[in-house]
Amino acid sequence: MSALCLENVSHNFGALSAVNNVNLSIDAGEFVCLLGPSGCGKTTILRLAAGLERLQSGKITMDEAIVANDKADLPPEKRSVGLVFQDYALFPHLDVSKNIEFGLKHLSAPERKERVRETLAQVGMADYLHSYPHTLSGGQQQRVALARAIAPRPKLVLLDEPFSGLDVRLRNQVREETLRVLKENNIATLMVTHDPEEAMFMGDRVAIMNKGQIVQFAPPNELYTNPANAFVAHFFGEVNEFKGVCNDGHVVTPFGALEVPNMSHGTVVDVLVRHEGIVIGEKVNGTGVEASVLKSRMLGKSNLVDFKISNSLSNDLYVKARLDNHAVPLAGNDCVLELDKRLTFVFSSQQSKQNTADD
């Protein structure tokens, strides 16, 4: 049974089509991320699911019960939804205990106090029962906001870029804590983010949005290794890009020919290779290409290395590779580069242009 299901949902703001015929389903206990650039419609979907925006077209159900369609639109307080906003939206005049109790008016006073203690313990804030929001750090406020969202035991929690205001070190810690708490409570979750790394870390599945539509909805690993189009491939990190033309099921690249059995002869294509898809190899049976190292930049566990591939017939080619620290060649050295075909993707140039126009 789906905790949340959107069917053929569309929404306009005047002449602007913010959401265009979106279908999305989230199972109980599943964590789904809505990922995409600013203005792609992801926050509008979150607001429609919460009941903060009135549905214009389509149907929204929770546990197979209709909460919004052309005849009904339940208010947020009747949808069993917990909300965590980007600014946390804690009441400044109420202490932590009273902030969490605010959504527990259906319980008796003793039950409210017990539930407050229980949820604060889950998020590691049991010692801050009577603290006020302005005395808490950003990470502590986020934990209180999460406690307030889960305290009524909602069927669904909606998160709107909840970690964007935290520094990098704290953000990673709070992400892990948030994911743990939501999974322990088996709560279905929909989170809006524009950060691909965050979506891959948090999501069981990720819905990639562009121009009001979901262009691919899949587990993170599938999105990374089998993107549906060039937009998705680009969104998950920088790539090396080459132009080519399909010739009898193959396209010639600087690294040799690639099979493209589903492409028509003569199709102009874009070949996209992730930085980690270029690896150092050996010149065997004519495979690989000779390149010289220009420079290397250390990025923690890996290095980003710039290579130049000399070509006497046309312009030199410059590519980037992300290599493990132990495999980094020195600037000025020559080596042989090969493609990891698992991280190499070929798309029609016309399709790529349609997917990325106006972004």
Phi, psi and omega in degrees: 000133181281131174290327177215136178219123174253127181238118175051044183276128175228151181206131180243148168245094187065235180276354182273124175272100184279322179226130188232097173056056182271135172239129185207134180227135180236126180280161177302131179080356182274144177252115181243136177252136169262117186237137177171171180289167177302137177084009183275350177110000186293319179291326176298319177298317179299316181292324176294318179296324181283339185089012179278345177231132182286131182293132179263322184208136179110200182213141176235128178235153173229124185051039177069006175262132182290126175251342177201132170202202182286352181243340185222152176204092183292142177290162184306320185292348179252012183256000182054053183237134173258138185239135171231114184269169181299323181261009176071330173054040174283148178283116186293336183271359179246143176285177184303315181301313182290327176300317182284324179295339185306324181264014184241029185293344178283350180262159175289164182303312178298322179293322179298313181298320180293319180292323177299312180299318182297312183288323178295324177296323180296326182260009176074029182237028183297334183273004185244029185306318186250017176280155177258152185307322184291345179269357184259152174286170179300319179295322179292320177297321179296321179294320178295318179299321178293318178300318179296323181291322184268346185304318180284007183056061181287161176280338185215137172245134179246126182242126181251092181043057189288347185251004188293337181270003183260150175289164190302313183297313181292324181301315180298319180295314183290326175304311182299317180296318180297314180298318180299313183297316182293322178290321178298327180269000178054043182261129173295139185224137173237120183239132174270133176207155172249007184258109181301321180296319178297317180297320180292325180287319188272321195276136165291321172223155181232131175257114179272125182248147174208127177054043174082004181234153172274118184266339174198138181226108188198168172299153183307317183298322179292321179298322184285319186262346181217061181296145183287333181203179183294327179300313180295317180301315180294325187292335181263033175123160181292150181226156166276140185230133178231148173267152178199177178227133179289130181227101179054049174082009178225156172229133181275131177237169175301344182255011182112181183276143175243143177282132175224071188297338184265004181262139177287148179301133179091356180293129174281130187232159169253128175257119181248130181232122177298152181303322178281357177275356173255120187234157177278128182228207179229151180283098182232126177053034175081002179273160181084168182220141180282138182214157176248146182276126178268308179197165181222138178236127181282130180235058180078249184280352181222169176238141174263117188245131176265131179239151171242128176252111183284141181222114183287343184266340181209194181294149174298151181250135179245129181227160178241144178226141175257112187242150173299152184302327183283351185246020186272119177281158182279151177302135181096343179283157174253148177205177180251131180251143176228164177263137165272107187295342176291340181243027178238129187229142180238126179227151173301133179299325179294318178296318180299319180296319179293322183288331187255352182300136176071005179280000000 
